[in-house]
Structures are given as structure tokens and as C-alpha cells.
């Protein structure tokens, strides 16, 4: 019985934060650019990724 309770508590602890994440992402994604406060922002190299895609004669995409 103790193992079942431990598993249930672990499952609940992992599920609760995941429930709030989609709402947080949606709130950030729908913000108007004019609503972002002006200021100096610093890029975090561990959390930043710049990507690009170029169409190669309409046959496939070159990306990097």
C-alpha cells in the first residue's frame, strides 16, 4: 500500500506543473509586441537558439 501511495504522490507532483504550462505559454505567445516593456535585454546563451531556413529552388529547405 505504501508503494501505491508513493507512486500516486509522485504522479501528482509531476502532473500539476504540467497543467499550468500551456496557459503560461499561450499567455506569452498572444502578447502584443507593443505590450512588451522597453528596456535592455540580455541574451542567455543556454536558452537561445537562432534558426534560419532558405528554400533551395523550391525542392527542399536548407536550414541552419
PyMOL commands that set and color helices and strands:
alter all, ss='L'
color gray80, all
select helices_A, chain A and resi 2-29+33-35
alter helices_A, ss='H'
color red, helices_A
select strands_A, chain A and resi 53-56+60-63
alter strands_A, ss='S'
color yellow, strands_A
deselect
rebuild
show_as cartoon
